[in-house]
Amino acid sequence: MKTLLFILAVLALLFSCTEKNDVIKKNNPDVIPGVMLADTISYPVVIKNPDTTDTWTTRCLIPLDRKKLVDMVFDAVYKHKAQPYNYFTDKPMTIKDVKELEASDDFSRDKVGKLQFWESWYFDEKHQIFTKKVHKILVAYERISDDGELRNYKAAFYIKLN
């Protein structure tokens, strides 16, 4: 009988803690449920296929509205909702700096072909939910050789997200 009471007490404690944690998470959207798997992992994502013969990448990018995404980032900068930073110096850029970038012969929003994300990753094993919190996004554009081949990508700027 004592064993049964002990087991019931432990189960009640576990469930009350779980429910309490769920309530805390619902009331505070900044709390991300689960275990942190990666704190500030960084990786690039191609958002424009530079190789027209690469059907797999083309297929992967079909659901992406690249133009809308790029325009939203630039609009956020121009509306002072996002602060652009120089990738190489980590110093803030001005609106004038961004306008100069856009006016340069080297740059076009149509050439934005890669993003780099800095994220934290969490996994909630109980609910089988994988969550990523994006901290920064870097915008990079294609640099094309004289013969029309992709040479590399050049960092335009990055923005920090809340």
Backbone as CSV, one residue per row, in Angstrom:
resi,resn,N_x,N_y,N_z,CA_x,CA_y,CA_z,C_x,C_y,C_z
1,MET,0.820,-1.198,0.000,0.000,0.000,0.000,0.865,1.265,0.000
2,LYS,1.950,1.258,0.819,2.841,2.410,0.868,3.498,2.643,-0.492
3,THR,3.832,1.553,-1.167,4.457,1.652,-2.479,3.492,2.302,-3.474
4,LEU,2.236,1.905,-3.439,1.233,2.456,-4.338,1.036,3.954,-4.068
5,LEU,0.969,4.329,-2.800,0.828,5.744,-2.444,2.046,6.542,-2.912
6,PHE,3.235,5.956,-2.767,4.462,6.633,-3.195,4.450,6.860,-4.713
7,ILE,4.056,5.828,-5.455,4.006,5.930,-6.916,2.983,6.985,-7.336
8,LEU,1.814,6.994,-6.705,0.789,7.998,-7.018,1.287,9.408,-6.702
9,ALA,1.986,9.561,-5.600,2.511,10.886,-5.232,3.544,11.364,-6.245
10,VAL,4.431,10.454,-6.677,5.446,10.814,-7.674,4.780,11.194,-8.991
11,LEU,3.786,10.403,-9.429,3.077,10.706,-10.670,2.354,12.049,-10.579
12,ALA,1.719,12.306,-9.451,1.024,13.587,-9.276,2.012,14.743,-9.343
13,LEU,3.161,14.561,-8.725,4.191,15.601,-8.757,4.695,15.825,-10.179
14,LEU,4.944,14.749,-10.901,5.414,14.871,-12.281,4.397,15.579,-13.157
15,PHE,3.136,15.171,-13.049,2.113,15.800,-13.887,1.881,17.253,-13.509
16,SER,1.945,17.569,-12.235,1.737,18.965,-11.841,2.888,19.831,-12.328
17,CYS,4.110,19.302,-12.317,5.259,20.063,-12.827,5.136,20.266,-14.330
18,THR,4.729,19.230,-15.029,4.584,19.322,-16.471,3.510,20.338,-16.830
19,GLU,2.362,20.261,-16.148,1.287,21.212,-16.420,1.736,22.629,-16.089
20,LYS,2.452,22.798,-14.992,2.937,24.119,-14.599,3.884,24.658,-15.677
21,ASN,4.800,23.814,-16.171,5.716,24.243,-17.223,4.972,24.612,-18.493
22,ASP,3.941,23.844,-18.846,3.156,24.148,-20.036,2.459,25.492,-19.886
23,VAL,1.927,25.791,-18.682,1.263,27.072,-18.439,2.270,28.205,-18.529
24,ILE,3.462,28.015,-17.954,4.500,29.050,-18.016,4.856,29.339,-19.469
25,LYS,5.023,28.291,-20.269,5.398,28.459,-21.669,4.301,29.162,-22.455
26,LYS,3.021,28.853,-22.151,1.919,29.503,-22.864,1.838,30.979,-22.498
27,ASN,2.110,31.300,-21.235,2.022,32.684,-20.789,3.247,33.506,-21.151
28,ASN,4.340,32.870,-21.510,5.562,33.569,-21.865,6.065,33.031,-23.202
29,PRO,5.733,33.696,-24.301,6.106,33.182,-25.624,7.610,33.162,-25.870
30,ASP,8.394,33.849,-25.031,9.846,33.835,-25.201,10.467,32.527,-24.722
31,VAL,9.714,31.765,-23.932,10.213,30.476,-23.452,9.985,29.451,-24.546
32,ILE,11.061,28.853,-24.994,10.969,27.847,-26.055,10.998,26.474,-25.397
33,PRO,9.970,25.662,-25.644,9.926,24.353,-24.995,10.992,23.416,-25.549
34,GLY,11.461,22.553,-24.690,12.388,21.519,-25.117,13.804,21.762,-24.663
35,VAL,14.654,20.901,-25.125,16.068,20.922,-24.786,16.826,21.638,-25.898
36,MET,17.728,22.545,-25.512,18.530,23.228,-26.519,19.537,22.239,-27.096
37,LEU,19.504,22.064,-28.390,20.439,21.171,-29.072,21.621,21.933,-29.652
38,ALA,21.377,23.173,-30.036,22.444,23.991,-30.618,22.184,25.446,-30.241
39,ASP,23.179,26.070,-29.681,23.077,27.492,-29.383,23.904,28.241,-30.419
40,THR,23.215,28.966,-31.253,23.807,29.780,-32.302,24.629,28.961,-33.298
41,ILE,23.923,28.094,-33.975,24.502,27.366,-35.094,24.338,28.253,-36.329
42,SER,25.299,28.215,-37.219,25.270,29.065,-38.408,25.383,28.189,-39.650
43,TYR,24.543,28.493,-40.642,24.610,27.725,-41.886,24.024,28.526,-43.043
44,PRO,24.531,28.290,-44.253,24.013,28.990,-45.432,22.867,28.210,-46.086
45,VAL,22.000,28.958,-46.763,20.899,28.354,-47.503,20.845,29.002,-48.887
46,VAL,20.944,28.185,-49.913,20.805,28.679,-51.279,19.328,28.963,-51.506
47,ILE,19.016,30.182,-51.986,17.618,30.536,-52.252,17.381,30.826,-53.734
48,LYS,18.432,30.706,-54.527,18.323,30.863,-55.979,19.259,29.842,-56.603
49,ASN,18.729,28.987,-57.424,19.518,27.918,-58.011,20.439,28.472,-59.111
50,PRO,21.758,28.410,-58.897,22.676,28.920,-59.908,22.908,27.951,-61.071
51,ASP,22.427,26.709,-60.926,22.660,25.673,-61.927,21.320,25.191,-62.478
52,THR,20.966,25.616,-63.665,19.669,25.262,-64.253,19.522,23.766,-64.517
53,THR,20.635,23.030,-64.530,20.545,21.581,-64.733,20.331,20.834,-63.412
54,ASP,20.417,21.539,-62.293,20.226,20.925,-60.978,18.735,20.920,-60.648
55,THR,18.050,19.881,-61.094,16.595,19.816,-60.925,16.192,19.609,-59.466
56,TRP,17.040,18.967,-58.673,16.715,18.727,-57.262,16.625,20.057,-56.512
57,THR,17.617,20.942,-56.695,17.588,22.243,-56.026,16.413,23.069,-56.540
58,THR,16.165,23.032,-57.835,15.021,23.753,-58.397,13.731,23.289,-57.741
59,ARG,13.586,21.990,-57.613,12.372,21.428,-57.001,12.252,21.838,-55.530
60,CYS,13.365,21.855,-54.809,13.350,22.247,-53.397,12.932,23.703,-53.215
61,LEU,13.241,24.541,-54.198,12.973,25.982,-54.082,11.612,26.406,-54.626
62,ILE,10.847,25.469,-55.178,9.547,25.812,-55.770,8.638,26.550,-54.776
63,PRO,8.532,26.112,-53.515,7.585,26.813,-52.630,8.078,28.178,-52.131
64,LEU,9.311,28.539,-52.428,9.874,29.789,-51.914,9.544,30.966,-52.820
65,ASP,9.032,32.034,-52.231,8.840,33.292,-52.953,10.069,34.150,-52.642
66,ARG,11.148,33.898,-53.371,12.440,34.542,-53.121,12.345,36.058,-53.212
67,LYS,11.692,36.547,-54.245,11.579,37.994,-54.428,10.893,38.638,-53.223
68,LYS,9.811,38.043,-52.776,9.073,38.582,-51.629,9.949,38.576,-50.379
69,LEU,10.673,37.501,-50.161,11.557,37.399,-49.002,12.623,38.496,-49.024
70,VAL,13.287,38.653,-50.154,14.342,39.665,-50.289,13.755,41.059,-50.123
71,ASP,12.625,41.314,-50.763,11.983,42.632,-50.639,11.581,42.917,-49.195
72,MET,11.110,41.915,-48.474,10.710,42.117,-47.080,11.905,42.509,-46.213
73,VAL,13.052,41.888,-46.443,14.248,42.235,-45.674,14.654,43.680,-45.958
74,PHE,14.706,44.050,-47.237,15.075,45.420,-47.592,14.041,46.430,-47.090
75,ASP,12.758,46.096,-47.191,11.714,46.992,-46.694,11.850,47.202,-45.188
76,ALA,12.157,46.145,-44.462,12.345,46.268,-43.009,13.501,47.217,-42.698
77,VAL,14.555,47.131,-43.487,15.700,48.030,-43.296,15.292,49.471,-43.593
78,TYR,14.658,49.690,-44.733,14.287,51.048,-45.137,13.219,51.672,-44.228
79,LYS,12.397,50.831,-43.599,11.368,51.335,-42.677,11.881,51.394,-41.230
80,HIS,13.187,51.183,-41.053,13.837,51.229,-39.733,13.293,50.181,-38.764
81,LYS,12.807,49.068,-39.293,12.351,47.959,-38.458,13.457,46.942,-38.252
82,ALA,14.500,47.025,-39.058,15.659,46.133,-38.942,16.917,46.953,-39.189
83,GLN,17.922,46.702,-38.378,19.199,47.406,-38.504,20.149,46.545,-39.319
84,PRO,20.637,47.050,-40.459,21.633,46.283,-41.221,23.022,46.443,-40.595
85,TYR,23.811,45.367,-40.673,25.181,45.370,-40.162,26.131,44.901,-41.245
86,ASN,27.313,45.465,-41.240,28.369,45.034,-42.140,28.893,43.689,-41.638
87,TYR,28.897,42.696,-42.502,29.320,41.350,-42.111,30.780,41.315,-41.668
88,PHE,31.632,42.092,-42.297,33.066,42.026,-42.039,33.492,42.826,-40.815
89,THR,32.772,43.907,-40.511,33.158,44.754,-39.376,32.204,44.644,-38.196
90,ASP,31.023,44.065,-38.412,29.956,44.002,-37.403,29.458,45.381,-36.987
91,LYS,29.768,46.391,-37.778,29.310,47.744,-37.455,27.980,48.010,-38.167
92,PRO,27.121,48.802,-37.512,25.848,49.140,-38.149,26.066,49.889,-39.467
93,MET,25.183,49.613,-40.414,25.189,50.324,-41.693,24.060,51.346,-41.667
94,THR,24.223,52.396,-42.426,23.180,53.409,-42.547,22.285,53.074,-43.737
95,ILE,21.162,53.762,-43.802,20.287,53.628,-44.972,21.054,54.062,-46.218
96,LYS,21.865,55.079,-46.066,22.685,55.550,-47.193,23.612,54.437,-47.682
97,ASP,24.217,53.689,-46.749,25.091,52.567,-47.124,24.325,51.521,-47.939
98,VAL,23.118,51.222,-47.509,22.307,50.210,-48.204,21.899,50.728,-49.584
99,LYS,21.534,51.996,-49.664,21.175,52.582,-50.961,22.373,52.578,-51.912
100,GLU,23.570,52.835,-51.378,24.781,52.781,-52.207,25.040,51.365,-52.699
101,LEU,24.801,50.392,-51.845,24.931,48.987,-52.248,23.976,48.694,-53.396
102,GLU,22.727,49.103,-53.236,21.730,48.826,-54.275,22.027,49.570,-55.576
103,ALA,22.695,50.708,-55.487,23.011,51.489,-56.691,24.271,50.987,-57.401
104,SER,25.042,50.132,-56.749,26.294,49.663,-57.356,26.015,48.721,-58.530
105,ASP,26.940,48.716,-59.488,26.801,47.852,-60.663,26.881,46.374,-60.292
106,ASP,27.559,46.084,-59.196,27.806,44.721,-58.748,26.556,44.065,-58.161
107,PHE,25.626,44.893,-57.658,24.490,44.373,-56.889,23.167,44.518,-57.625
108,SER,22.293,43.561,-57.376,20.891,43.623,-57.782,20.138,42.692,-56.843
109,ARG,18.935,43.070,-56.473,18.128,42.176,-55.628,17.896,40.838,-56.335
110,ASP,17.871,40.864,-57.666,17.707,39.618,-58.422,18.899,38.686,-58.253
111,LYS,20.048,39.232,-57.840,21.247,38.411,-57.637,21.336,37.817,-56.231
112,VAL,20.423,38.203,-55.337,20.452,37.631,-53.987,20.130,36.150,-54.120
113,GLY,21.129,35.325,-53.815,20.979,33.888,-54.038,21.266,33.026,-52.840
114,LYS,21.677,33.652,-51.747,22.016,32.858,-50.566,21.729,33.671,-49.313
115,LEU,21.251,32.986,-48.296,21.082,33.562,-46.966,21.927,32.738,-46.015
116,GLN,22.344,33.366,-44.939,23.004,32.616,-43.875,22.221,32.897,-42.609
117,PHE,21.921,31.842,-41.875,21.143,31.955,-40.646,22.018,31.657,-39.439
118,TRP,21.780,32.395,-38.363,22.328,32.077,-37.038,21.111,31.743,-36.191
119,GLU,21.065,30.512,-35.677,19.876,30.024,-34.986,20.242,29.246,-33.731
120,SER,19.257,29.141,-32.844,19.308,28.189,-31.737,18.272,27.115,-32.054
121,TRP,18.617,25.869,-31.763,17.724,24.745,-32.050,17.282,24.090,-30.746
122,TYR,15.983,23.763,-30.688,15.396,23.130,-29.509,14.567,21.926,-29.951
123,PHE,14.532,20.904,-29.081,13.681,19.755,-29.363,12.884,19.423,-28.128
124,ASP,11.563,19.421,-28.274,10.634,19.043,-27.203,10.276,17.586,-27.443
125,GLU,10.927,16.723,-26.696,10.748,15.279,-26.904,9.326,14.826,-26.584
126,LYS,8.741,15.427,-25.561,7.385,15.036,-25.154,6.382,15.253,-26.275
127,HIS,6.456,16.423,-26.944,5.500,16.749,-27.986,6.047,16.502,-29.395
128,GLN,7.302,16.026,-29.475,7.952,15.769,-30.754,7.918,17.020,-31.642
129,ILE,8.381,18.136,-31.049,8.411,19.413,-31.761,9.850,19.910,-31.826
130,PHE,10.292,20.226,-33.023,11.617,20.799,-33.264,11.410,22.278,-33.554
131,THR,12.069,23.145,-32.775,11.898,24.589,-32.913,13.238,25.243,-33.193
132,LYS,13.225,26.214,-34.099,14.430,26.993,-34.379,14.125,28.449,-34.094
133,LYS,15.029,29.111,-33.403,14.900,30.543,-33.150,16.004,31.229,-33.941
134,VAL,15.601,32.058,-34.892,16.557,32.741,-35.759,17.029,34.018,-35.063
135,HIS,18.338,34.176,-34.959,18.929,35.364,-34.331,19.358,36.399,-35.364
136,LYS,19.944,35.930,-36.460,20.440,36.830,-37.503,20.243,36.182,-38.865
137,ILE,20.091,37.050,-39.879,20.028,36.593,-41.272,20.978,37.456,-42.086
138,LEU,21.863,36.793,-42.817,22.772,37.482,-43.725,22.245,37.342,-45.145
139,VAL,22.275,38.430,-45.878,21.867,38.453,-47.286,23.146,38.439,-48.121
140,ALA,23.243,37.487,-49.057,24.424,37.392,-49.925,23.979,37.343,-51.382
141,TYR,24.772,37.956,-52.237,24.409,38.015,-53.651,25.495,37.381,-54.517
142,GLU,25.059,36.954,-55.697,25.943,36.247,-56.621,26.962,37.195,-57.237
143,ARG,28.161,36.673,-57.387,29.198,37.351,-58.165,29.454,36.464,-59.370
144,ILE,29.174,37.009,-60.538,29.213,36.242,-61.784,30.481,36.600,-62.565
145,SER,31.128,35.580,-63.127,32.331,35.803,-63.930,31.951,36.373,-65.295
146,ASP,32.962,36.809,-66.054,32.725,37.374,-67.389,32.069,36.369,-68.337
147,ASP,32.302,35.069,-68.104,31.693,34.057,-68.968,30.336,33.569,-68.439
148,GLY,29.793,34.281,-67.433,28.447,33.983,-66.952,28.353,32.920,-65.876
149,GLU,29.488,32.453,-65.386,29.496,31.420,-64.345,29.494,32.063,-62.958
150,LEU,28.857,31.379,-62.005,28.855,31.841,-60.626,30.257,31.678,-60.041
151,ARG,30.858,32.799,-59.616,32.184,32.748,-58.979,32.052,32.460,-57.493
152,ASN,31.190,33.241,-56.826,30.988,33.099,-55.391,29.826,33.984,-54.975
153,TYR,29.620,34.064,-53.673,28.603,34.947,-53.117,29.300,36.001,-52.268
154,LYS,28.749,37.197,-52.277,29.315,38.281,-51.484,28.274,38.730,-50.461
155,ALA,28.726,38.926,-49.236,27.826,39.378,-48.181,27.383,40.812,-48.446
156,ALA,26.079,41.040,-48.408,25.547,42.398,-48.537,25.472,43.030,-47.147
157,PHE,24.763,42.374,-46.246,24.616,42.812,-44.855,23.863,41.733,-44.099
158,TYR,23.836,41.870,-42.789,22.982,40.986,-42.006,22.104,41.835,-41.099
159,ILE,20.997,41.226,-40.669,20.109,41.875,-39.718,19.933,40.956,-38.520
160,LYS,19.703,41.565,-37.374,19.423,40.804,-36.154,17.906,40.780,-35.958
161,LEU,17.405,39.649,-35.505,15.979,39.506,-35.249,15.728,39.431,-33.742
162,ASN,14.529,39.833,-33.351,14.159,39.763,-31.915,13.915,38.332,-31.509
